[in-house]
Amino acid sequence: MRRITGMAREETLIEMKSAMDSQIGDGPAMLTAFRMILLTEECNGHSHNNSIEDGGTQLPGHTETDRLQQNKDTVFFRDGVRRIDFILSYLDDKDGEKKQERRREFEANLKKAGLELETEDKSDSDDLKTYFLKIHAPWEVLATYADVLKIKVPFKESDIPHGQDVPLEWLSRPFRLPEKVMRPQPDYFTSPFDKDKIDFFLIKNQDTFFPPSTRNRIVYYILSRCPYHKEDRKETDKKGIKRLLNNGTYTSAFPLHDCRYWERNTNEQCESERYHLYKNWARFLCFYKEQPLNLIRKYYGEKIGIYFAWLGFYTEMLFFAAVMGVICFTYGVLSYDDNLTSKEICDPSIGGRTVMCPLCDKKCSYWKLNSTCLSSWQSHLFDNEGTVFFAMFMGIWVTLFLEFWKRRQAQLEYEWDLVDFEEEQQQLQIRPEFETKCTDQRLNRITQEMEPYLPLPKKCGRFCLSGVTVLFWMLLIVACITGVIVYRLAVYAAFASIMKDSPTKKIHLVGSLITPQLATSVTASFINFVIIMILNFFYERVAIWITDMEIPKTHLEYENKLTMKMFLFQFVNYYSSCFYVAFFKGKFVGYPGNYTYMFGKYSRLRNEECDPGGCLIELTTQLVIVMTGKQVCGNIQEALLPLLRNWWCSRKARKDQYSRWEQDHDLQNFSQLGLFYEYLEMVIQFGFITLFVASFPLAPLLALCNNILEVRVDAWKFTTQFRRPVAAKAHNIGAWQEILNVVAILSVVTNAFIMAFTSDMIPRLVYLYAYHPGSEATMSGYINNSLSVYDISQIPLLSTPEEGAIPAWFNSSFITTCRYRDYRYPPGHQRQYSHTMQFWHILAAKLAFIIIMEHVVFVVKFFVAWLIPDVPSEVKARIKRERYLIQEYLHNYEVEKLKIQLSQSFIIEPKPEVCTATDKHDVLSECL
């Protein structure tokens, strides 16, 4: 090979590069030849710096090309000028002739659409198996599709001042981030891009005018609609990168991160936004700092930005709920010694002499009331006068959270140029799957073009099948919950027989601390949690299968349908056991002579009873186990497990030849439903802290601690574990907003019923103010008043304890009656074992409490919602001001343009060049 020097060398390099760009299919051979030239050049002692010193002309980006031979951690093509907007990877299979044909047609059509391609040979990949296709969108393509997608771009720097300085701003200084991170770019007046008004917009540099997030969004739009059939065969189903990924033609498709997350990009022309996000946002040590929402939106797009804005706002509002919950719990702790009810239960002269009726047939024996001493004290911590106030507070807190979020959302819509963004713009973008599966055509009244549609009979059939499937899985959940209830009824007798009084001190000690009710509740809660996690594994796949079967028309419709199905599944799955304990357990028990059985009298599965202290402590146990277990498992799955993988990839990434596209290829793919699961996790948590918060005031505190970690874990995943997702727009949280509203309304009802029927608050108040003997209103004697009497001799033989189950202290000669939790007349009364008048008074008080609490909370909710406008007045004024200025600038622009045209009307303009590449226009129109 001849020695290449000076201009000859540069000309040869240019020829080789142009040949490589024009013959992408022969990339490996051309790349080898190009490297041979460089290798020969190095052997002869020539370098790029030498050529400059010798007076040679430097090729633009040539120094960058030399550097990339040693370090491929770049986001540019080999020329160092054209930016990589998207990456496709594939494996050259042995039996891949059809795949090669698809790739050849697809890449040819991408070129016809105007995209520029460059291939990295598998010999340069780390595994020596993977090809990487780099895609660059030139200015002409970006401008065309920016016009089609109505992407807003700046045309003048905004002169509207920001909000006024906040008083005592120095107090918030430790929580603030640098201004360059919070506002990575200045504020501009923006307008939808118009290709015919290029000189109207602030285009300083065409290469950087569209940010990388916008560029990858445009390229993905082309990829998702570009056909891969031959020119002579118009097959509508052979279209889009999604189908090529599904059939294995390509293994992955993703945009590139701009740099490694732990260090800046060495190229000054490239941003290091990923590095700034990791440094100021994704590290846990930044948990007390504000989130750089503008930088998140700039790097990931509005859809991901709005999620983190909502998550951060939700976490901030949880702080106030957590403070009130701690105050309520503290009140329960401080009033611990004043709890006369628990004192009577634990008193040996009262609770120690009160013999209770058996809680199950045969295996269960008589027991003393003071055996529930510990659980009664525990119940008081959550079931006290402060709980009523906290339940009402949470009903108002939910309204404040939703209303203030609407205001915050409106502010973000203005700041992120989403005010005029409507869902109809997404409705016009049909899913490629819909176009593929729907062969029928009809005229679209809006676009006046033929489009695919799903006929009504087919739609009804798919809808019915979907409804039946949803109903089946919901019944399966109910069946699983019923199985857990049967477990509770079946094993309670076993626990009761094990934990009865025993001469062994160790067993006696354990039995005094853990009651059969507590042991049954804890083990059943753990079993129920395991069942929940198992069913979730199947629910996800079933819900996706059902939604795919319905063939939604748009991505927005697809997400909304999947959201409703998954939330309905999760709602029933997670909350069913809590609803059972709160509203069914202990409500249909009967009395010793006439017990109620679950599957009939001969099933011998007697319905569960509550402790004398109420079922609230069992609801608390159920809630804590399920809620805490879900959060712990979620954090382990999201954070701890990827740490090992992240450690390995970090070590691997230290190699100089570990290219930017290979680094991102080894990361996890962020699916289209990635945010869906993040929202679902938080909304389920929102249900726990609102629907059943009256039973556990510390639930908001647990949620707050979890969310502080959740924000940073999610940020860490996005910056270190996931490939860069395709930027997408969204001006709100979608269907989740309506779900939150429904949960908020339902929470008022559930908490009112919990305080009335699950808590022991109403019976205590009725006794305190209506049935307490004597002039002074105290709770003295409440336990004796709340327990009815039954004659032991009248207990049916089916329910009589076995001989071996009767404790040693029980003497039938002296003990002739037992007590049970109810308000019934004693034996010997003319209306024995029927409800007393006090029972009906308590029932009336419970219903009155529900009505009063619901009306008070709903009135306050609606008043607060009416009082707080959804859009701040300042934002309204700014929107009107900006619209006025935009119209004024557009008017002035059109006037000036018309003046220039009139002044130059005498000049004969040359005829524009006519492109003869009709096939290019055909592919471009098909992609559009």
N, C-alpha and C positions, 0 to 999 in steps of 0.2 A: 504494500500500500504506500502511496506516495506521501511525502511529508506535506502537511497542510499548514500554511503560514499566511499571515496577513489577510488580505481581502479574499484570496482564494479559499482560505479556511472558513471565513465567515459565510461566503457564498455557499460553500458545501453544506455547512450546518443549516442554513436557511432552506436549502433544497431538501435536505433530509427531513427537516421538521415539517415542511409542507407536504412531503410525500407521506409522512406518518399520519398527518391530520387527514389526508384524503383517502388513506387506505387503512381505516381502523380495523378492518377484518384481518389484515396481515400485521397486526400490532407486534406480536412477538418477534417476527423476522426483522421488521424495521427497527425495533428497539435494540436488537442485537447488533445490527449494522451501525446504529448511532453510537452505541457504546464502544464498538471497535474503533471508530474514529477518535473518540475521546481518549481511549486507552493508548492508541498510537501516538496521539498528541502529547500525552503525559510522558510516554517513553522517550520522546524526542526533546523533552525538557521544556515544553510550551504549556503555558497556563493562560487563563483569561487575563490575569493581571499583566502577564508578559505582553500579550497582544495589545493591551492598552498602552503600555510603556513604549512599544515599538511603533506606536502611531496608528495601529489598526483601528477600524471602526467597530465599536462594541454593539452587538445585537441587543435590542431592547429586552431587558429581563435576562440577559445572558449570564450575568454574575449569579443571579438567582438559580439559573439552570445548573451551573457548576455546583453550587452549594447543595442543591437537592440530590445530587449524586451521592453525597455523604449522609444527608439527613432528609428523609422523606416526610417529616412531620410538618406538612404544609396543607393549605386549603386551596392551592392553585394548580393549574395544569403545569406541564413540564416547562412551558415558556415563562412561568412565573408571573403572567399577566392576567390570564383568564381565570376567574374564580370558579371553583367547583361548587355547583349549586345542588347537585344530587349525586348519589352513588347507587349503582346497581351491581350486585354480585351474583355470580353463578359458578357452578362446577361443570367441567367438561366431562359428562358421563360417557361411558363406553357405548351405551344404547341410547344415545341422545340425539339421533338425527332429526327427529321431529322438533326437539327443543332448539337445536341449532337453526333449523328452518324458521321457527317462530322468532328467535332472537334476531336473525338476519332481516326478516321483514319488519319487525318492530323497530329496530335501530335505523333501518332505512327510512321508515316513516317519521321517526323522530328527527332525522336530518332534514327531511322535506318540510317538517313543521318549523324548521329554523334552529333547532338545538345543535350544539356542537359537542362531539363525543371524543373521548380518548380512553384507550384500554390499557390496563396494567396486566401484563402477562402473569400466569400462575407461577412461573419460575421466580418471580420477584415477591410472591406472597410468603407469609411466614409458614403456612402449611404446605406450600408447593402444590396446591390443588385449586385455589380460588382465583377466578378472574374478577377484576374490578373495572366496571365501566363508569367513567367519570363524565358528568353531564354539565355543560355550561350553557346558560341562556344569554345570548347577546342582547344588545339594547333593543333591537327591532322587535324581538319576540316579547321582551318584558313590556315594552310600550304597548304592543298590540293587546296583550292579555290584561294588562292593568286597565286599559280602556274597557275591555269586556267585563271584567270583574268589578269595575267602578271603585278601584282602590283609591283611597284618599291620600293625597300627597301635598306637601307644603307649597304655598305660593307667596307667602309673605310672613315675616316674623311677627308674632303677636305683640301688640302694644298694650294688651289688657294686663294691668298689674295683678300680682298674686294677692292672696288674702293678707290682711293686716297682721302685724306681729302679735303673737299671743303673749299676754301678760305673764310675767314670771317664766319666760321661756327657758331660763337657765336651769330650771328644775328638770326639764325634759331633755337637757343636753346629753346626759350619759346614755340615753336611750336612742339617740339619733345617729344616723349614718352620714358620711360626707355628702355634700350637695351634689357632687359629680356622680355619685352612685345613685342617689335618689332621683336625680334628674339628668339622665345621660345625654339628653339633647334638649335644646331650647324649645320653647313653645312656638308653634306656627299656626297661622290660619291655613286650613286645609280645604281642598275641594277635590271631588272625584276626577281622576286623571282623564284627560281628553287628548288623544294623540294629535288632533288638529290644532291644539293650542300649546304646543311645546314651549314657546317662548313666554307663556304666561306663568309657568311654574319655576321655582327656584332650583334650576338644574346647574349646579356648579361642576359636577363631574358625573357623567353618565354611568360610570362603573360603580359609584357609591350612592347614587341617587335612591335606588331601591335597596333597603336594608336586606341582609341575608334572610331574615324571616319571611319577608315578602317575596323574595326571589324563590325560596324553596316552595312556598305556597303556590306560586305560578307554575313552576316546573311540575309539581305534583298534579296540578290541575290538567296539564297536558298529558302527563303519563297515564292518568286514570282514564283518559278518553282516546288515546291514540290507538288505532287498529294495528293488528299484526297479521292480517290476511293479505293474500296476494292481490295485485292490482286488478286482475281479471275476475276475482271472486269477491263479491261484496257480502261478507258474512258478518251480520250485525253482532253475533255473540262473541266474535273474536276481537275483543277490544279491552284495553285497560291493563294496567300493571297488576291489579289485584288478581285477575284470572291467571296471569303469568306466574305470580307468586304461589297461587293455589296449586297449579299443575306442575310446579317444580322447575319451570323454565328459568326463573331467577330465584335465588335463595333469600335475598333481602333487598330492600329499597329504603334509603334513608338520607337525609341531609347531614352535613358534617358539623360537629362542634368546631368552634373557632380556634381552640387551643386545648392543651392539657389543663385539667382543673387545678393542679397544684403549682403551675408556673405560667408566666405570661408567654404570649406568642413572640418569637424572636423577630418576626417580620413586622415592621412598623406600619405597613399598609393594612395589616389585619387587626381586627379588634381582639381584645382579650376579655370579652364579657363573661365567658364561662368562669374564668379565673376570679373575676370580681364577685360573681355570684357565690362561688364557693367560699371565698375569703370573708365576705360580709353577710352571708345569708345561710349557707348550708352547714356551717360548723355549729355544734351544740353550744359552744361557749358564747355564741351570739344570741342565745335564747331570749335575752332581755332587750335585744335591739329591735327596732322597727324593721319591717320587711321592705326591700327596694322594689316596690311593685312596678314602677315605671321601667326598671331594668328587666324585671321578669317578663313584663309584657313585650318589651322590645326584642328580647331574645327568644321567648317561647310563643309569643302570640297572645291575643286577648283572652282566649278561652282558658288557658292555663293561668293567666294572670288574674282573671276574675275568681277562679277557684281559691287561689292563695289569699286574695283579698277577703273573700268570704270566710275562709278558715281562720284568718287572723282576727277578723272582727268578731266572729263567734267566740274565739278564745278570750278576747278582751271582755266581752259581755259576761262570760262565765265567771270572771273574777268577782263581779258584784253578787251573783247568785251564790258563789262559794262562800263569800264573806257572811251572807245572811244564813246560809246553812250551818256554818261554824258557830255563829251566834246562837242559833236554835239548839244545836247540839250542846253547846256550853251551858245553856239554860237547863237542859236536862241533867247535866252533870252536877251543876250547882244545887239543883233542887232534889238531888239524889237522897239526901237525908230526910227530906220532908215528905217522902212518898209513903203515906200511911198504908196504902193498899199493899205494897210489897212487905212492909213491916208486919202487917197482919198475917200475910202468907207465911212469912218466915218465923213468926212467933210460935214457939213450941206449945204455948197454951191455947193458941187459936188454930194456926195451920197444922201444928203437930197433932191436934186432936180431931181434925176434920178428915173423915174417911170418905174418899171419893169412889164412885162406882167404876167398875172395870171399863177400860177404853177399847177393848176388843173381846170377842167371844172366846171362851174356854182358856186360851193361853194367858190372857191378861187377868190380873188379880186386883183386889182392892189396894188402894194406894193412899198415902197421906198427902195432903195439900202442900205441906212445906217442902216436898221433893221438887217443886217447881220454883223454889226460892230464887235461884240464880237467874232463870229465864225471866222472872217477873221484874227483877232489877234491870236486866238488859233491855227489856221492853220499854221501861220507863225512859231510857235514854233517848228513844225515838218517838215514843207515844206520850206526849205531854202537851200542855196548853200552847207552847210555842209552835208546835207542829201545825196547828190550825192557821196561825198567822203566816207561817212559811208557805203553806199550800196556797193561800190566797196571794201571797207575794209572787210566787212562781207563775201564777196565772197572769199577773200583770207584767212580770219580767219577760215572758214570752212575747207579749204584744210589743213591748218596748224594743226587744231585740229585732223583731221582724220589721217594725216601722223605721227604726234607725238604720237598719240594713238597706231598706229601700232608698233612703236619703243618700247613704254612702254609695250605693249602686248608681244612683243618678249622677253623683259627682264624678264617679269613674267613667260613666258614659260620656260625659262632657270632656273630661281630660283626655280620654283615649279615642276621641272622634267616632263615637258609636251612637251619637244622638239620632242621626238619620238612618242608622243601620236597622233594617227591618228583617223579620224572619222570612218575608216573601222573597228576599234576595236568595236565601238558601232554598226556598221552595222551588225556585226555577232550576236548581242544580240537581238533576235526577241521579239517583244512585246507579252506578253501572250494573249492579246485580238486577235492578228493576228493569233496565233496558234489555238485559240478556234474557230474563225469564218470561217477560211479557211480550208475546208476539203480536198481540192485537194493537191496532193503531187508531188514533182519533185526533181530531183537530183541537189544539190548545187555543182557547178563546183569548188568552193573554198574548201569546207569542204568534198566534195565527200560523203555527207550524204543526205538522203531524208528529205525534209523540206516542210512545207505548202506554198502554193502560191495562188495568186488570178488570175484566168484566165483573159485574155485580154478582152473578151466580157463583163464580169461582171465589170471589172475595167473601161471600157469605159462608161458603163451605169451609174455607180456611179459618174464618172467624169462629165458626161452631166447633171445629176440631180444636182450635186453640183454647176456647172456653172450657171444653170438656177436659182437656189436659190440665189446665189450671185448677179446675175443681177437683180432679183426681188427686193432684199433689197436695192440695190443701186438706183433703180428707185424710191423706196419708199422714200429714202432720198431726191432725187430731187423733188419729189412731196411735201414733207414737206417744203423744201426751197421755192418752188413755192407758197405754201400757205402763208409763211411768207411775200413773195414779194407782194402777193395780199393784205395781211393785211396792208403793208406799203402804197400801193396805195389807199386803201379804207379809212384808218383813217387819211391820210394826210389832206384831205379836212376838216375833223372834227376838227383837231388841228388848221388848218388855220382859220376856222370860230371862234374858241374859243379865239385864241390869236391875233385877229385883234385889231386895236385900239379901246379902250373903254373909256367912261368917268370915269369909276371906276379906281382910281389910282392904287389900288392893282393889278388888272388884267393887267393894262397897264405896271406896273413894271415887272411883271412876263413875259409878252409877249415880253418885250424888252430884257430880259436876255435869254430866251429860245425860239428859233425859231421853227416853225413847222417842219423844216427838222431835227433839233436836237431832238425834242420830239419824232418824228416818229422813228428816228434811234435808240435812247436809248431804247424805249419800244420794238421795233422789235428785238433788240439784246438780251434783257432779255427773250423774248418769244422764240427766237431761241435757247438760252442756255438751257432753260427748255426742249425744244423738243430734244436737243442733249442728255441730261442726261436720258430722258425717252427711247430714241432709244438705247442708250448704254446698258440699262438693257436687251433689247431683243437681241441685236447684240451678246453679249457674249454667250448666250445660243444657238443662231442659228449657230454661227461659230463653237462651240464645237460639236453640233449635226452633222453638215456637215462633219467636220473632222473625227468624229467617224464613219460616214457612209462610208467614203472612205477607212477605215481600213488600215491606214499606217502600214508599216512593222516594223519599228524600232521607238524607242522613239525620236531619232533625226529627222526622217522624219515627225513624228507626230507634233513635236514642230515647225518645219519649215513651214509646211502647215498651221497650226493654226496661226502662226505669220503673214504669208502673207494675210490670209483672214481677220484677225482682224485689221491689219494695213490698209488694203484697205477700210474696213468699216469705221474705225475711221478717215481716211484721208478725205473721202467724207463727213462724218458727221460733223467734226469740221471745215473744211476749205471751205465748199461750200459757206457759207454766205459771207466769206471774199473774195472769188473769184468773187462773184456777185458784191459786192460793188467796188472791185478794177477794174474789167475789163468789166462790163456790165452796171452798173448804170450810167446814163447820157450820154451813148455813142450812143443810138438809140432813140433820143427824137423827132427829127424833128424840126419844127418851128411853130409859132402861127397859120399860115394858113394851115398847113399840119402836125399835130401832129401824132405821132406813138402810137398806142394802143396795150396793151398786148394781148388781145384775140379778136382783131378786133375793129373797130370803135364803134360798138354798145354796147360793154362791158363797155364803158365809164371809163375804167381803164387806164389812160394815163401813159406812162412810166415816171419813176422818172427823175428829173433833179438834177444836182449838184448845190451847192451854187456857187455864183460868185468866191469864193475863191477856188473852186475845191472840189472833193469828198474825198480828202485825210484825212480830219478831221473826216469824217464819217467812213472811214476804220479804223482809229485809235480808234474811239469809239467802233466799233465792235470787234476789236482785244483785247482791254483792257478788255471789259466785259467778253468775252468768255475765254480768257487766265487766267485772274485773278479769275473768277468764278470757273473755273476748278481746279485751284490750291487751292483755299480756301476750296472748297467742298472736295477735296482729302485729305487735311490735317485734316479737321474735322473728316472725316471718318476714317483716319488712326491713329490719335493721341487722339483727345478729347473724342470720344466715348469709346475707350477701357480703358480710365483712371478709370471710375467707376468700370468696371469689374476687372481691375488690383488692385484697392483698396480693393475690396471684397476678391479677392484671396489672397492678402497679409495678410489680417487679418486672413483668414482661415489657411494660411500656418504657423501661429505662434503656432499652436497646435503641441505638441510633437509627437502625433501619426499620423500626416498627412504625409504619406509615400512619398518617392520620386516619385514612379510611379503614385500615386494619384495626386500629385501636377502637374505632367506633363500631366496627363490624363485630368485635368480640363483646360488646356491651349488650344488655338486654333490649329487646325491641319494645318500644312503647306503643301499645296497640291503640286502636281508635277508642276502645272502651276503658282505657287506663284511668281517666278521670272519673268514670262512672263508678268504679269500685271505691275510689277515695270518697266521693260524695256519699255513697251508700253506707260506708263505715261510719261517717260522721252523723248521718241522719238517724241511723239506728241508735247511736249513742244519745242523740238529741231526744229520742223517744224514751230512753231509760231515765233521763234526768227530768223529764216533764210528766210522763204518764204515771210514774210510780214514786215521784220524789217525796210525797207525803210519808212514805214508809222509811225513807233513808235520806235525811237532809244533807248528809255528807256526799251524796252522789255528784253534785256539781263540783265539789273539790276534787274528787277522783277524776272527773272528766277534764277539769282544768289542768291538772298535773299531766294527764295523758296527752292533751292537745299541745301543751308547751313542747313536749317531746315529739309529737306528731308533725308539727310544722317543720321542725329541723330534720326529722327523718325523711319526710317527703321531699324537702329541699335537697337533702343529701342524695336521695335516690335519683332525682332529676338531673343533678349535676355530675354524679359519678357513676351511676349504675345503668342509666338508660341512654340509648341513642337519642339524638336530638329529634324531638317530634316535629312533624309538619305543622307550621303555624296555622291556626284557625281562629276565626272571629266568633265572638259571642258577647252579647250585651247584658246577659243576666245568667242566673244559674239554672235556667230552663224549668223543667217540670218539677225540680226539687223545691222550688218556691211554693207551689201549690201543695205539695206534700207536707211541707213545714207548716203551712197554714192549717191544714186538716189536723195534724198532730197537735198543734197549739189549742185548737178548739176542743179536741177530744181529751186533752190533758186536764182541762177544767172539770169535765164530767167525771173522769176516772178518779181524780184526787178528791172530789166531793164525795163520791161513793166510798172511797177508801177510808176517809175520815168518819163517814157515817156508819158503815157496816163492818169494816175490817178493824178499825181502831176501837178502843174501849172508851173513847172520849165522851160520846153522847150518853151512854148508860151512867157514867160517873157524874156527869153534870145533872142528869135527871134526878139521881139519888141525892146529890148535894143540895139541890134547891127544892125538891118536892117530897122526898121520902125519908130524909134523915130525921130520926127521932130527936127531940129536944129543940131548944131555941137556937143554939149555936150551930151554924152550918159547917160541918166538917165531914171528912171521908171516913170517919170511924164507923165501923160496922158494915162497910160496903161489901166486903167479901161474903159475909154471912147472908146479906140481902140478895146477892147476885147468884147464889147457889140454891137450887131446889132440893127437896128431900124425896127419897124413894125408899120404899119398904123392901129390904133385902129378900124377904120371903116371897115376894111377888115377881122376882126376876125369873124369866123363863128358863127352862132347863138348857136350852140351846146357848144361852148367854152366861150361864153360871160357870164361874172359874173351876178349873180342874182341881183335884185334891192336892196335887203337887205344886200348883201355882199359888196357893194361898200362903201368905207370909206367916211367920211365927207369931207376930204380935197381934194377929187377928183372932179375936175370940167371939164366936157367934153368940155366946150367951149374953155378952154385954153390948155388942155392936149389932143393932137390929136395923139400922138405916144407913144409907150412903147418900152422898151429895153429887149433884151433876150441874153443869153450867146451863141454866135456863131460868125462865120465870114461869113456874107452874105451881098449882095448888098442891099442898102436901097430902099424903095418904090420910084417909079419914074424912077429908073435906067432901061436901056434897058434889063439888066439881073437881074432884081430885085428878091431878095430872093434866088438867086443861090450863091454858094460858091465863095468867092473872091480868088484872087491869094495868099493872105496871108495865107489862110487856107491850100492851097497845099504846101506852103513853110514850114508851121509848121508841116504838116504831114510828109514831106520829112525829116525835122530835127529830128522828133521823131524816124522815122525808122533808120536814120543814127546813132542817139544816141544809139539805141538798138544794132545795129550791132557793133558799136565801143566798147561799154561797155562790151558786151558779149565776143568779141574777146580779149580785153585787159585782162579781168578777167580770161578767160579760158587759155590764154597763160601763165599768171602768175601762175595759178593753176597747170598746167601741168609742168611748169618749177620747181615750188617748190616741186611737187610730185617727179620729177626726181632727184632733188638736194638732197632730204632727203631720205636716204635708209630706207627700212622697218625694217631692223635688224641692230642695232648698230654694228660697227666693233669690239668693245670690246666684245660684246656678241658672235659674230661669233668666235673670237679667243678663248674665254673661252669654247665654245661648242666643238671646234676641240681639244683643250687641254684635256678636260675631256674625250672625246671619246678615245683619244690616251692612256690616263692613264688607263682607264677601260680595254681596250684591253690588255695592258701590264700586269695589275694585273690578269686578267683572264688567260692569257698565263702562268704566273708564278704559278698560282694556279693549273692549269692542269698539269704542269711539276712536281711540288712538289707532287701532288696526285699520279701521275704515278710512281714516285720514291718510294713512300711509298708502293704502290701496288706491285711493283717488289721486294722490300726488304722483304715483308711479303708473297710472293707467296708460300712459302713452308708451311705456316700455313693453316691448313684445317679449313675453316670457317664452323660454324654450319648452318644447313639448316634453313632458315627463317620460322617463324610460318605461317601457312596457315589458313586464316580466313574461317571458315565454314559458316558464316552468309551470304549466297548468297543473301538473300532478302535485306540485308543492302547495298550490292554493286549494286543491281538493282535500289534501290531508289536513291542512290548516283549518279549513271550514268544518271538516268532520270532527276535529278535536274541539273546535268551538261549540 
